[in-house]
Amino acid sequence: MPIPPMTTPLTPASPASGLNGSQDNLAQSTAESAHRTAHQNDRDVQALIASATTGLVPMFHAAKQLFCTKFIRTERGMVQEGLSPRYTLITLMGLLRLEQAGESSPIAVLPTFEALLRDSFASAKTASSNTTGVERAVSSTSGALVNNTGDLGLLLWLCALVAPERLDDFFAQHDLATALEQFPDARERRTMELSWILSGLAHAAYARPELRERLVPLATRLSSTLQGNRGPAGAFGHQAASSASGGVTGPLRGRLGSFADQVYPIYAFAWAHRAFGASAAFAGALEIANSCADNICREQGELGQWWWHYDAKSGKAVGKYLVYAVHQHAMAPLALFALSDAGGRDSSRELYLGLEWIYGANELEVDMRDAGANVIWRCIRPGKARRYVDEALAMLNVSPKPKTPKELHVLYECWPYELGWLIYAFVGRAIG
């Protein structure tokens, strides 16, 4: 059963005894508290982290050393469905942050990382020995755990965080420039996947500054490609509109971007600013991240909802439902914290307003957390037909009819990457 929302009344901090200006400090503290949301405090955030950490344990397949794709509520209880190298890579990043903050991870990060790294090296050798063309080279790695550009970017990102000394081995085995020509996700210039590679390069350069000069050309290429997916309002489309492999849907998918297609570029360009800011090619990186963040914050719903789809041309949110819990508690914090850390806009107000949504300040007034399973349910959604109609109307600048509770329901699933990103975003942050 869902647990009731935690109520944590915030009180103004006491003035520091014996210090000049104590009344000013009290006034400032009182003003800050007045603008805080109910759960914008260390106790409640730490409770989220602890629950997420516990909740990840039954999502891990120990024999396969992988996290599942989905964790689903059934009549038999919570059950795993599928296995996902991608979600494993993301979740390991969160658990690594936990370890780096001095906490214990219930799942050892290094052995699973090493297994994925070794598998990717073996697959790279197989691909490089194939001389009959790009398509054959791609298919030859179809049995690999890491077999697309996006996952390769996540593996690089994780490697830079957990074992930066292994980056030389990574770059010796993986020709990222070639991968950008080989894999379909890169050839279609998909925003999320290319952002993961740029993030990986930025973390690699940040962890190993001596690699920076070597990595700048590829990072510059990725930055330029991603900017080609960006509209005048700062929003990103899902992929290049002109992508030859995008088929008849290419132009539409080039104009329509998901929330993921907004937050991962924010993160990537914020970190590119930190890692490559000395390079002229990245002089505008922070502004690109700021512009995209400005847009999603401007479009945020009254209840703090981070909407699902955006029109890259206008920046408007055009496909509002589903509202995913992971956007509220993990992906928005992931990107917006990274941006403020890099010296960009402070989006604390919007970030914590969005977090309130999972505690019950949502369309159904239902707490999305479940104490028994230590999960946060995946989303609130209408029926599929209604979603498609709403998006079509929005693209035609016709406002869809507001949703009523009768049209919405909760999806009782939790995917491990959702909890992984939550931990990654919040661990080590003092909320106050």
C-alpha positions in Angstrom: 0.0 0.0 0.0 1.2 3.5 -0.7 2.6 5.3 2.3 1.1 8.6 3.4 3.0 11.8 2.5 5.6 12.8 5.0 4.9 16.2 6.5 7.9 18.1 7.6 7.0 21.6 8.8 10.0 23.9 8.3 10.9 26.5 10.9 13.1 29.4 10.5 16.7 28.9 11.6 17.7 30.5 14.9 19.9 33.5 14.7 23.5 32.7 15.5 24.3 33.8 19.0 26.9 36.4 19.4 27.3 37.2 15.7 26.8 40.6 14.1 23.9 40.7 11.7 22.1 37.8 13.3 18.7 39.5 12.7 19.6 39.8 9.0 20.5 36.1 8.9 17.2 35.2 10.6 15.3 37.3 8.1 17.1 35.7 5.2 16.5 32.2 6.6 12.9 32.9 7.2 12.4 34.1 3.6 14.2 31.0 2.2 12.0 28.7 4.3 8.9 30.5 3.2 9.7 29.6 -0.4 10.6 26.0 0.3 8.2 23.1 -0.5 7.0 20.7 2.1 9.6 18.1 1.4 12.6 20.3 0.5 14.7 19.2 3.4 17.5 16.7 4.2 15.3 14.3 6.1 12.8 13.6 3.4 15.4 13.5 0.6 17.6 11.1 2.6 14.5 8.9 3.1 14.0 8.9 -0.7 17.7 7.8 -1.2 17.4 5.1 1.4 14.2 3.7 -0.1 15.7 3.8 -3.6 18.8 2.0 -2.4 16.8 -0.8 -0.8 14.4 -1.0 -3.7 17.2 -1.7 -6.2 18.2 -5.0 -4.5 15.4 -7.2 -5.8 15.8 -5.6 -9.3 19.3 -7.1 -9.7 19.8 -10.5 -11.3 22.9 -11.7 -9.4 23.7 -14.6 -11.7 23.6 -12.4 -14.8 25.1 -9.4 -13.0 22.5 -7.1 -14.6 19.5 -5.1 -13.5 16.1 -6.0 -14.9 14.3 -3.8 -17.5 11.1 -3.5 -15.4 10.0 -4.3 -11.9 6.2 -4.9 -12.1 3.5 -5.3 -9.6 1.5 -8.5 -10.2 -0.9 -10.7 -8.3 2.1 -12.7 -7.2 3.9 -9.7 -6.0 6.7 -7.7 -7.6 8.5 -9.5 -10.4 11.4 -8.7 -12.7 10.9 -8.5 -16.4 13.8 -8.6 -18.9 17.5 -7.6 -18.4 19.0 -4.3 -19.4 22.7 -3.4 -19.8 21.6 0.2 -20.3 19.7 0.4 -17.0 22.6 -1.4 -15.3 25.1 1.2 -16.4 22.9 4.1 -15.2 22.0 2.4 -11.9 25.7 1.7 -11.2 26.4 5.4 -11.5 23.9 6.1 -8.7 25.3 3.3 -6.5 28.8 4.6 -7.2 27.8 8.1 -5.9 26.5 6.3 -2.8 29.9 4.7 -2.2 31.8 7.9 -2.9 29.6 9.6 -0.3 30.8 7.1 2.3 27.7 5.0 2.2 27.6 1.3 1.5 26.1 0.0 -1.8 24.0 -3.2 -1.5 25.4 -4.2 -4.9 29.1 -4.1 -5.6 29.7 -1.6 -8.4 33.2 -2.5 -9.6 32.6 -6.2 -10.5 29.6 -5.5 -12.7 31.3 -2.5 -14.3 34.4 -4.7 -15.1 32.1 -7.4 -16.6 30.4 -4.9 -18.9 33.8 -3.3 -19.9 35.3 -6.7 -20.7 32.3 -7.7 -22.8 32.5 -4.4 -24.7 36.2 -4.9 -25.4 35.6 -8.5 -26.7 32.8 -7.2 -29.0 35.0 -4.4 -30.3 37.7 -6.8 -31.2 35.1 -9.0 -33.1 33.8 -5.9 -34.9 37.3 -4.7 -35.9 38.2 -8.1 -37.4 35.2 -7.9 -39.7 36.2 -6.3 -43.0 33.0 -6.7 -45.0 31.4 -3.4 -44.3 29.7 -1.3 -41.7 26.4 -3.1 -41.5 28.1 -6.4 -41.0 30.3 -4.9 -38.3 27.2 -3.7 -36.5 25.4 -7.0 -36.7 28.5 -8.8 -35.5 28.1 -7.2 -32.1 24.4 -7.8 -31.8 25.0 -10.3 -29.0 27.1 -7.8 -27.1 25.8 -6.3 -23.9 26.8 -2.8 -25.1 25.8 -2.7 -28.8 24.7 0.8 -29.6 26.2 4.4 -29.4 24.1 5.4 -26.4 25.2 2.6 -24.2 28.8 3.1 -25.3 28.4 6.7 -24.1 27.1 5.5 -20.7 29.9 3.0 -20.4 32.4 5.8 -21.0 30.7 8.0 -18.5 30.7 5.3 -15.9 34.3 4.4 -16.6 35.4 8.0 -16.1 33.6 8.0 -12.7 34.5 4.6 -11.3 37.9 3.8 -12.9 39.4 6.8 -14.8 42.7 4.9 -15.0 40.9 2.5 -17.4 40.1 5.3 -19.9 43.2 4.6 -21.9 42.1 1.0 -22.4 38.6 2.2 -23.3 39.8 4.5 -26.0 42.3 1.9 -27.3 39.4 -0.5 -27.8 36.6 1.8 -28.9 36.9 4.1 -31.8 34.0 6.5 -31.0 34.3 8.4 -34.3 33.7 5.1 -36.2 30.9 4.2 -33.8 29.1 7.4 -34.7 29.0 6.1 -38.3 28.2 2.5 -37.5 25.2 2.5 -35.1 21.7 3.5 -36.1 21.1 5.7 -33.1 24.1 7.8 -34.0 23.3 7.9 -37.7 19.9 9.2 -36.9 21.6 11.8 -34.7 19.4 10.9 -31.7 19.7 13.6 -29.1 19.6 11.5 -25.9 22.2 9.0 -27.1 24.6 11.7 -28.5 24.2 13.6 -25.2 25.4 10.5 -23.3 28.5 10.3 -25.4 29.2 14.1 -24.9 28.7 13.6 -21.2 31.1 10.7 -21.2 33.7 12.7 -23.0 33.3 15.6 -20.6 33.6 13.4 -17.5 36.7 11.7 -19.0 38.3 15.1 -19.7 37.4 16.3 -16.2 38.8 13.2 -14.5 41.9 13.0 -16.7 42.8 16.6 -17.8 45.8 15.3 -19.8 43.2 13.7 -22.2 41.3 16.9 -22.9 43.2 18.1 -26.0 42.7 14.6 -27.5 39.0 14.6 -26.8 38.1 18.1 -27.9 37.7 17.4 -31.6 35.1 14.6 -31.1 33.4 16.6 -28.4 33.2 19.5 -30.8 31.7 17.3 -33.5 29.1 16.0 -31.1 28.3 19.5 -29.9 27.7 20.7 -33.4 25.5 17.7 -34.2 23.4 18.2 -31.2 23.0 21.9 -31.9 21.5 20.9 -35.3 18.7 19.2 -33.3 18.0 22.4 -31.4 15.2 24.8 -32.1 15.0 28.6 -31.8 13.4 28.4 -28.3 16.2 26.2 -27.0 14.3 22.9 -27.0 15.7 19.8 -28.7 14.0 17.4 -31.1 14.4 13.7 -30.8 16.8 13.3 -33.8 17.9 15.1 -36.9 14.9 15.9 -39.1 17.0 15.2 -42.2 18.2 11.8 -41.0 18.2 9.5 -44.0 17.5 6.5 -41.8 14.6 8.2 -40.0 12.2 7.3 -42.9 8.9 9.1 -43.2 8.8 9.9 -39.4 12.2 11.7 -39.5 10.8 15.2 -39.9 8.2 14.7 -37.2 10.7 13.1 -34.8 13.2 15.9 -35.6 10.6 18.4 -34.4 9.2 16.5 -31.5 11.5 15.9 -28.5 10.8 14.0 -25.3 11.7 15.3 -21.8 14.8 13.0 -22.0 15.8 14.9 -25.2 15.9 18.1 -23.1 17.5 17.0 -19.8 20.4 15.0 -21.2 21.6 17.9 -23.4 21.3 20.2 -20.4 23.5 17.8 -18.4 25.9 17.3 -21.4 26.4 21.0 -22.2 26.8 21.9 -18.5 29.5 19.3 -18.1 31.1 20.3 -21.5 31.3 23.8 -20.2 33.2 22.5 -17.1 35.5 20.2 -19.0 36.0 22.0 -22.3 35.2 25.6 -21.5 38.7 26.7 -22.3 38.1 25.7 -25.9 36.5 28.3 -28.2 34.1 25.6 -29.5 32.4 25.5 -26.1 32.3 29.2 -25.3 28.5 29.0 -25.7 27.9 25.6 -24.0 26.5 27.0 -20.8 24.1 29.3 -22.6 22.8 26.3 -24.6 22.1 24.4 -21.4 20.6 27.5 -19.8 18.3 28.1 -22.7 16.9 24.6 -22.7 16.4 24.7 -18.9 14.6 28.1 -19.3 12.3 26.5 -21.7 11.3 23.4 -19.7 10.9 25.5 -16.6 8.7 28.0 -18.4 6.5 25.1 -19.6 6.3 23.3 -16.3 2.8 22.5 -15.2 0.9 24.1 -12.3 1.5 21.0 -10.2 5.2 20.9 -11.0 4.7 18.4 -13.9 7.6 18.0 -16.3 5.8 17.3 -19.5 6.5 14.4 -21.9 7.0 16.0 -25.3 8.1 19.4 -26.7 7.9 21.1 -30.0 11.5 22.0 -30.9 10.4 24.8 -33.1 8.2 26.7 -30.6 9.5 25.2 -27.3 5.9 24.4 -26.3 5.0 21.3 -24.4 2.8 19.5 -26.9 2.4 16.0 -25.4 1.8 16.4 -21.7 0.8 12.9 -20.6 2.2 10.6 -19.5 3.7 12.3 -16.5 6.6 10.1 -15.5 7.7 10.0 -11.8 11.3 9.7 -12.9 11.1 13.1 -14.5 9.9 14.5 -11.2 12.3 12.9 -8.8 15.4 12.1 -10.8 15.9 13.3 -14.4 15.0 17.0 -13.8 17.2 17.1 -10.6 20.0 15.3 -12.5 20.1 18.0 -15.2 19.2 21.1 -13.2 21.7 20.4 -10.4 24.4 19.8 -13.0 23.6 23.2 -14.6 23.7 25.1 -11.3 26.9 23.3 -10.4 28.4 24.6 -13.6 27.4 28.2 -12.9 24.2 28.2 -14.8 20.7 29.1 -13.7 19.4 28.1 -10.3 16.2 26.0 -10.8 15.7 25.0 -7.2 12.1 26.4 -7.1 11.0 24.4 -10.1 13.0 21.3 -9.2 11.4 21.0 -5.7 8.0 21.9 -7.0 8.3 18.9 -9.3 9.4 16.7 -6.5 6.2 17.4 -4.6 4.3 15.7 -7.3 5.5 12.2 -6.2 4.3 12.9 -2.6 0.7 13.3 -3.7 0.5 16.8 -5.0 -0.6 15.4 -8.4 -3.6 15.0 -10.6 -4.9 11.9 -8.6 -3.8 13.1 -5.2 -2.0 9.8 -4.8 1.4 9.2 -3.2 3.5 7.6 -5.9 5.8 5.9 -3.3 5.3 2.4 -2.0 6.9 1.6 1.3 6.5 -2.1 1.0 8.2 -2.5 -2.3 10.5 0.5 -1.9 9.6 1.8 -5.3 8.2 4.9 -6.9 5.4 4.0 -9.4 6.3 4.8 -12.9 3.7 7.3 -14.1 0.2 8.8 -14.3 -1.3 8.3 -17.7 -4.5 8.4 -19.7 -5.5 5.8 -22.3 -3.2 5.4 -25.3 -5.7 6.7 -27.9 -6.3 9.9 -25.8 -2.5 10.6 -25.7 -2.2 10.4 -29.5 -5.2 12.7 -30.1 -3.9 15.2 -27.6 -0.4 15.4 -29.2 -1.9 15.8 -32.7 -4.1 18.6 -31.5 -1.2 20.3 -29.7 1.0 20.2 -32.8 -1.9 22.0 -34.6 -1.9 24.6 -31.8 -5.3 23.4 -30.6 -5.3 23.0 -26.8 -6.4 19.6 -25.7 -9.2 19.3 -23.1 -7.8 19.3 -19.5 -7.6 15.8 -18.0 -10.0 14.7 -15.3 -9.1 12.1 -12.6 -11.5 9.6 -14.3 -9.3 9.7 -17.4 -6.0 9.0 -15.6 -4.5 6.0 -13.8 -1.2 4.9 -12.2 1.1 2.5 -13.9 2.4 0.1 -11.2 5.9 -0.5 -12.5 9.3 0.8 -11.5 12.4 0.7 -13.7 15.8 0.4 -12.0 17.4 3.4 -13.8 14.7 5.6 -12.3 16.0 4.9 -8.8 19.6 5.0 -10.0 19.3 8.5 -11.3 17.5 9.6 -8.1 20.5 8.5 -6.1 22.9 10.0 -8.5 21.1 13.3 -8.5 20.7 13.8 -4.7 23.4 11.9 -2.9 25.9 14.3 -1.2 23.7 17.4 -1.5 22.9 19.4 1.6 19.3 20.5 1.2 19.0 22.1 4.7 
